[in-house]
C-alpha cells in the first residue's frame, strides 16, 4: 500500500468520523468545530489529488467562511436555552425517522451503484492548474454574476444583522 493510498484512507476515516459526530452530537458548538475539522480534511484530500486551487478554496470557503458564518449565526440569534441551563436544545426527538430515511437512502444508493461496471483507467498525468487564467476569466467574462453574488451576500448579511438586533 502506497503512502498516498494510506493517507487517503486515514483522511477518509477522519472525514466520515467527523461527519458522523456532527449529526450525532447534542452540543452545537462541538458540531461547528467538527465541521471545521471535516472541511479541512476534505481540503487535504484535494491536496492528495494535486488539486491545489480546490484545496485552497475548500479551506477559504467551507472551512473558513461557512464555519465563521455558522458561529456568527449562533451568536446573533436569540435562542432558547434548555431548562437545565445547558445551552441550546438541538434534539428534536425525530432520530428514528431520520435513521430510517438515511438507511432507505443508503439502500437505494447501494442498489443503484453496486451492480454498475466501473471502468478503471490509468491515472491521468498531473496537470498544473493555471489560477491566473481562471482569475482572468472570472473577472473579465463573468464579472456581472460575480458582482451580483457579492451584492446578494451583502444583503443577506445586513438582513441577519437587522433581524438579530434587540428590540428597544
BAKOL-929869 format. One line per 3 residues: number of its first residue (from 1); their letters; for each residue x, y, z of N, C-alpha, C. Coordinates in nm, 3 decimals, padded with zeros to 5 digits. Each point is the difference from the previous one (the first is absolute). Layout:
NUM> a> X Y Z X Y Z X Y Z | ...
end
This chain:
1> xxx> 00.085 -00.118 00.000 -00.085 00.118 00.000 00.089 00.123 00.000 | -00.026 00.090 -00.094 00.083 00.119 -00.012 -00.035 00.100 00.111 | 00.090 00.094 00.020 -00.023 00.102 00.101 -00.120 00.088 -00.032
4> xxx> -00.021 00.029 -00.130 -00.112 00.083 -00.041 -00.132 -00.072 00.028 | -00.004 -00.129 -00.028 -00.122 -00.077 00.027 -00.027 -00.010 00.149 | 00.105 -00.019 00.078 -00.016 -00.004 00.145 -00.050 00.133 00.054
7> xxx> 00.056 00.110 -00.052 -00.046 00.133 00.041 -00.146 00.021 -00.038 | -00.039 -00.048 -00.119 -00.139 00.013 -00.043 -00.094 -00.071 00.096 | 00.033 -00.125 00.038 -00.086 -00.076 00.089 -00.004 00.062 00.139
10> xxx> 00.112 00.053 00.047 00.001 00.066 00.130 -00.086 00.126 -00.002 | 00.014 00.081 -00.107 -00.081 00.120 -00.013 -00.148 -00.035 -00.014 | -00.030 -00.106 -00.075 -00.139 -00.043 -00.017 -00.061 -00.040 00.134
13> xxx> 00.078 -00.070 00.083 -00.050 -00.039 00.132 -00.030 00.123 00.084 | 00.090 00.099 -00.001 -00.022 00.122 00.078 -00.121 00.077 -00.054 | -00.015 00.007 -00.132 -00.113 00.071 -00.061 -00.132 -00.065 00.039
16> xxx> -00.008 -00.132 -00.014 -00.125 -00.070 00.032 -00.029 00.003 00.150 | 00.103 -00.013 00.082 -00.020 00.009 00.145 -00.048 00.139 00.039 | 00.059 00.102 -00.059 -00.041 00.137 00.029 -00.143 00.027 -00.044
19> xxx> -00.036 -00.048 -00.119 -00.137 00.020 -00.048 -00.100 -00.071 00.090 | 00.034 -00.120 00.045 -00.089 -00.072 00.091 -00.013 00.073 00.133 | 00.111 00.054 00.050 -00.005 00.075 00.126 -00.085 00.126 -00.015
22> xxx> 00.007 00.065 -00.116 -00.078 00.121 -00.023 -00.148 -00.028 00.017 | -00.047 -00.109 -00.057 -00.144 -00.028 00.005 -00.041 -00.070 00.129 | 00.093 -00.053 00.077 -00.037 -00.072 00.122 00.015 00.083 00.128
25> xxx> 00.077 00.106 -00.004 00.024 00.075 00.123 -00.120 00.087 00.037 | -00.015 00.024 00.128 -00.107 00.089 00.048 00.053 00.140 00.026 | 00.132 00.016 -00.001 00.061 00.130 00.023 00.029 00.063 -00.137
28> xxx> -00.069 00.107 -00.030 00.009 00.059 -00.134 00.137 00.063 -00.025 | 00.066 00.051 00.102 00.134 00.057 -00.020 00.102 -00.110 -00.030 | -00.017 -00.117 00.061 00.087 -00.112 -00.035 -00.021 -00.039 -00.145
31> xxx> -00.124 00.005 -00.045 -00.030 -00.032 -00.141 00.067 00.101 -00.093 | 00.002 00.127 00.038 00.063 00.103 -00.083 00.150 -00.026 -00.011 | 00.064 -00.030 00.111 00.144 -00.024 -00.004 00.033 -00.130 -00.073
34> xxx> -00.087 -00.099 00.011 00.023 -00.124 -00.076 -00.022 00.025 -00.149 | -00.091 00.093 -00.034 -00.019 00.040 -00.140 00.130 00.061 -00.054 | 00.063 00.083 00.080 00.128 00.060 -00.039 00.104 -00.108 -00.026
37> xxx> 00.011 -00.098 00.088 00.096 -00.109 -00.019 -00.033 -00.081 -00.125 | -00.127 -00.032 -00.019 -00.041 -00.081 -00.115 00.029 00.071 -00.131 | -00.033 00.127 -00.009 00.026 00.075 -00.123 00.150 00.015 -00.025
40> xxx> 00.079 00.012 00.105 00.145 00.008 -00.017 00.056 -00.132 -00.052 | -00.054 -00.110 00.047 00.047 -00.131 -00.048 -00.041 -00.023 -00.146 | -00.116 00.051 -00.040 -00.039 -00.008 -00.141 00.098 00.080 -00.085
43> xxx> 00.044 00.115 00.051 00.102 00.077 -00.071 00.129 -00.080 -00.012 | 00.034 -00.076 00.102 00.120 -00.084 -00.006 -00.014 -00.108 -00.108 | -00.122 -00.054 -00.017 -00.022 -00.097 -00.108 00.022 00.067 -00.135
46> xxx> -00.050 00.123 -00.017 00.027 00.073 -00.124 00.151 00.018 -00.020 | 00.072 00.024 00.108 00.145 00.012 -00.009 00.064 -00.130 -00.049 | -00.051 -00.113 00.050 00.051 -00.129 -00.047 -00.024 -00.021 -00.149
49> xxx> -00.108 00.059 -00.051 -00.033 -00.013 -00.142 00.071 00.105 -00.086 | 00.089 00.079 00.061 00.073 00.106 -00.069 -00.092 00.108 -00.054 | -00.113 00.020 00.065 -00.093 00.107 -00.036 00.019 00.113 00.100
52> xxx> 00.111 00.070 -00.014 00.039 00.101 00.099 -00.101 00.114 00.009 | -00.051 00.044 -00.113 -00.098 00.109 00.002 -00.126 -00.043 00.073 | -00.048 -00.122 -00.027 -00.119 -00.050 00.068 00.025 -00.014 00.150
55> xxx> 00.118 -00.043 00.038 00.033 -00.012 00.142 -00.003 00.137 00.067 | 00.058 00.099 -00.067 00.000 00.135 00.056 -00.141 00.055 00.012 | -00.083 -00.022 -00.103 -00.139 00.049 00.005 -00.080 -00.073 00.108
58> xxx> 00.028 -00.128 00.019 -00.068 -00.077 00.106 00.031 00.061 00.136 | 00.125 00.034 00.022 00.039 00.059 00.128 -00.061 00.138 00.016 | 00.011 00.083 -00.104 -00.050 00.137 00.011 -00.152 00.006 00.012
61> xxx> -00.071 -00.073 -00.085 -00.145 00.012 -00.005 -00.068 -00.084 00.107 | 00.026 -00.129 00.000 -00.074 -00.088 00.092 00.059 00.000 00.141 | 00.129 -00.025 00.010 00.060 -00.007 00.133 00.003 00.138 00.065
64> xxx> 00.018 00.105 -00.080 00.008 00.133 00.058 -00.132 00.073 00.003 | -00.052 00.033 -00.117 -00.117 00.088 -00.007 -00.127 -00.065 00.053 | -00.027 -00.122 -00.039 -00.125 -00.065 00.045 00.005 -00.024 00.150
67> xxx> 00.112 -00.045 00.052 00.010 -00.021 00.144 -00.015 00.131 00.075 | 00.063 00.106 -00.048 -00.015 00.131 00.064 -00.144 00.048 -00.007 | -00.067 -00.023 -00.113 -00.140 00.041 -00.013 -00.088 -00.074 00.100
70> xxx> 00.023 -00.129 00.018 -00.081 -00.077 00.096 00.026 00.050 00.142 | 00.124 00.028 00.034 00.031 00.052 00.133 -00.067 00.135 00.021 | 00.007 00.089 -00.098 -00.068 00.130 00.013 -00.151 -00.017 00.009
73> xxx> -00.056 -00.092 -00.076 -00.144 -00.024 00.006 -00.040 -00.048 00.139 | 00.081 -00.086 00.060 -00.030 -00.046 00.136 00.011 00.112 00.101 | 00.097 00.090 -00.021 00.018 00.110 00.095 -00.109 00.106 -00.016
76> xxx> -00.047 00.022 -00.122 -00.094 00.109 -00.025 -00.146 -00.037 00.017 | -00.033 -00.126 -00.004 -00.141 -00.037 00.010 -00.041 -00.014 00.146 | -00.125 00.027 00.023 -00.055 -00.018 00.134 -00.046 -00.144 00.009
79> xxx> 00.065 -00.076 00.083 -00.035 -00.142 00.010 -00.050 -00.030 00.140 | -00.084 -00.098 00.006 -00.054 -00.045 00.128 00.097 -00.098 00.062 | 00.033 00.021 00.124 00.086 -00.094 00.070 -00.085 -00.113 00.057
82> xxx> 00.065 -00.111 00.024 -00.069 -00.113 00.061 -00.032 00.035 00.145 | -00.100 -00.064 00.058 -00.039 00.031 00.138 00.113 -00.019 00.101 | 00.090 -00.095 -00.026 00.109 -00.023 00.095 00.116 00.099 -00.018
85> xxx> -00.017 00.095 -00.092 00.101 00.102 -00.022 00.121 -00.048 -00.076 | -00.009 -00.113 -00.070 00.115 -00.060 -00.067 00.019 00.049 -00.143 | -00.071 00.099 -00.042 00.021 00.053 -00.135 -00.118 -00.020 -00.090
88> xxx> 00.024 00.002 -00.128 -00.105 -00.008 -00.100 -00.052 -00.144 -00.010 | -00.132 -00.014 00.000 -00.059 -00.132 -00.016 -00.003 -00.034 -00.148 | 00.078 -00.099 -00.043 00.007 -00.034 -00.142 -00.062 -00.134 -00.032
91> xxx> -00.044 -00.075 00.099 -00.058 -00.131 -00.024 -00.150 00.015 -00.023 | -00.049 -00.045 -00.115 -00.141 00.019 -00.031 -00.080 -00.128 00.004 | 00.053 -00.105 00.057 -00.070 -00.126 00.021 -00.043 -00.069 -00.129
94> xxx> 00.068 00.023 -00.110 -00.033 -00.066 -00.126 00.118 -00.084 -00.050 | 00.074 -00.054 00.091 00.117 -00.078 -00.039 -00.039 -00.128 -00.072 | -00.107 -00.064 00.043 -00.043 -00.125 -00.063 -00.037 00.021 -00.145
97> xxx> -00.081 00.101 -00.026 -00.040 00.030 -00.138 00.122 00.041 -00.083 | 00.091 00.074 00.060 00.122 00.041 -00.071 00.084 -00.121 -00.036 | 00.013 -00.092 00.095 00.079 -00.120 -00.026 -00.063 -00.084 -00.110
100> xxx> -00.133 -00.016 00.002 -00.067 -00.078 -00.103 00.014 00.066 -00.138 | -00.010 00.131 -00.005 00.016 00.071 -00.126 00.142 -00.018 -00.054 | 00.099 00.017 00.088 00.140 -00.017 -00.043 00.026 -00.144 -00.044
103> xxx> -00.054 -00.098 00.072 00.019 -00.140 -00.038 -00.066 -00.030 -00.134 | -00.118 00.057 -00.023 -00.067 -00.019 -00.129 00.080 00.061 -00.113 | 00.053 00.120 00.022 00.082 00.065 -00.101 00.125 -00.081 -00.029
106> xxx> 00.063 -00.053 00.105 00.119 -00.083 -00.018 -00.034 -00.126 -00.079 | -00.115 -00.060 00.028 -00.041 -00.120 -00.073 -00.019 00.030 -00.149 | -00.061 00.112 -00.031 -00.020 00.038 -00.141 00.133 00.025 -00.068
109> xxx> 00.091 00.070 00.067 00.132 00.027 -00.058 00.075 -00.130 -00.025 | -00.002 -00.090 00.096 00.067 -00.129 -00.018 -00.064 -00.078 -00.114 | -00.133 -00.001 -00.006 -00.072 -00.072 -00.106 00.036 00.053 -00.138
112> xxx> 00.022 00.130 -00.011 00.031 00.061 -00.129 00.148 -00.013 -00.035 | 00.088 00.017 00.096 00.143 00.008 -00.031 00.073 -00.134 -00.002 | -00.041 -00.095 00.082 00.075 -00.126 00.008 -00.001 -00.078 -00.130
115> xxx> -00.114 -00.016 -00.070 00.003 -00.081 -00.122 00.072 00.065 -00.119 | 00.037 00.125 00.012 00.064 00.069 -00.112 00.138 -00.058 -00.027 | 00.037 -00.002 -00.126 00.134 -00.042 -00.040 00.084 00.127 -00.018
118> xxx> 00.084 00.026 00.097 00.079 00.122 00.001 00.128 -00.022 -00.081 | 00.022 00.089 -00.095 00.122 -00.009 -00.081 00.117 00.056 00.080 | 00.108 -00.076 00.001 00.119 00.044 00.071 00.103 00.040 -00.103
121> xxx> 00.047 00.124 00.010 00.098 00.052 -00.095 00.131 00.027 00.072 | 00.103 00.010 -00.078 00.128 00.040 00.057 -00.010 00.144 00.048 | 00.079 00.032 00.098 -00.002 00.135 00.054 00.042 00.101 -00.107
124> xxx> -00.073 00.108 -00.006 00.033 00.106 -00.095 00.123 00.075 00.049 | 00.077 00.055 -00.091 00.117 00.077 00.045 -00.044 00.125 00.076 | 00.081 00.038 00.095 -00.031 00.118 00.080 00.018 00.124 -00.085
127> xxx> -00.104 00.081 -00.006 00.005 00.123 -00.078 00.002 00.117 00.097 | 00.092 00.090 -00.019 00.009 00.117 00.087 -00.113 00.096 -00.035 | -00.080 00.037 00.099 -00.112 00.090 -00.026 00.052 00.143 -00.017
130> xxx> -00.068 00.075 -00.083 00.038 00.138 -00.027 -00.100 00.093 00.070 | 00.031 00.033 00.124 -00.090 00.081 00.081 -00.013 00.141 -00.057 | 00.105 00.053 -00.059 -00.006 00.134 -00.059 -00.101 00.004 -00.115
133> xxx> -00.001 -00.105 -00.081 -00.098 -00.005 -00.110 -00.142 -00.012 00.054 | -00.018 -00.078 00.106 -00.133 -00.011 00.061 -00.046 00.136 00.054 | 00.089 00.071 00.065 -00.034 00.133 00.052 -00.035 00.097 -00.111
136> xxx> 00.075 -00.006 -00.110 -00.030 00.088 -00.114 -00.137 -00.030 -00.058 | -00.036 -00.128 -00.008 -00.132 -00.036 -00.053 -00.110 00.052 00.094 | 00.018 -00.019 00.131 -00.103 00.044 00.095 -00.017 00.151 -00.006
139> xxx> 00.110 00.075 -00.003 -00.009 00.145 00.009 -00.017 00.070 -00.134 | 00.002 -00.074 -00.110 -00.027 00.060 -00.131 -00.132 -00.051 -00.056 | -00.014 -00.130 -00.014 -00.119 -00.056 -00.063 -00.118 -00.010 00.094
142> xxx> 00.025 -00.024 00.129 -00.109 -00.024 00.094 -00.003 00.102 00.112 | 00.033 00.124 -00.029 00.005 00.102 00.103 -00.140 00.034 00.053 | -00.100 00.004 -00.089 -00.136 00.033 00.045 -00.056 -00.103 00.098
145> xxx> 00.003 -00.131 -00.031 -00.048 -00.096 00.099 00.080 00.005 00.130 | 00.130 00.024 -00.010 00.085 00.010 00.118 -00.045 00.114 00.090 | -00.028 00.115 -00.058 -00.044 00.116 00.077 -00.142 -00.017 00.053
148> xxx> -00.087 -00.065 -00.078 -00.138 -00.025 00.047 00.004 -00.088 00.124 | 00.084 -00.104 -00.001 00.011 -00.087 00.116 00.052 00.078 00.121 | 00.095 00.089 -00.021 00.052 00.077 00.114 -00.107 00.093 00.058
151> xxx> -00.085 00.058 -00.084 -00.109 00.086 00.050 -00.102 -00.084 00.076 | -00.033 -00.118 -00.050 -00.095 -00.089 00.070 00.055 -00.039 00.137 | 00.129 -00.034 00.006 00.060 -00.035 00.129 00.001 00.118 00.096
154> xxx> 00.026 00.120 -00.051 -00.003 00.119 00.083 -00.141 00.025 00.053 | -00.102 -00.017 -00.084 -00.138 00.017 00.044 -00.036 -00.103 00.106 | 00.046 -00.122 -00.016 -00.027 -00.104 00.100 00.066 00.035 00.133
157> xxx> 00.121 00.051 -00.004 00.070 00.039 00.122 -00.072 00.114 00.070 | -00.043 00.099 -00.075 -00.075 00.113 00.058 -00.132 -00.050 00.059 | -00.067 -00.092 -00.070 -00.125 -00.055 00.050 00.018 -00.074 00.131
160> xxx> 00.107 -00.076 00.013 00.028 -00.071 00.125 00.025 00.098 00.114 | 00.073 00.105 -00.027 00.028 00.099 00.104 -00.128 00.069 00.043 | -00.085 00.037 -00.095 -00.127 00.066 00.033 -00.088 -00.093 00.082
163> xxx> -00.010 -00.125 -00.040 -00.085 -00.095 00.074 00.054 -00.032 00.139 | 00.131 00.005 00.015 00.060 -00.037 00.128 00.004 00.115 00.100 | -00.026 00.121 -00.046 00.003 00.114 00.093 -00.104 -00.017 00.109
166> xxx> 00.033 00.043 00.116 -00.096 -00.005 00.110 -00.101 00.113 -00.017 | -00.124 -00.036 00.028 -00.106 00.102 -00.007 00.010 00.092 00.121 | -00.010 00.129 -00.024 00.008 00.096 00.113 -00.136 00.028 00.059
end
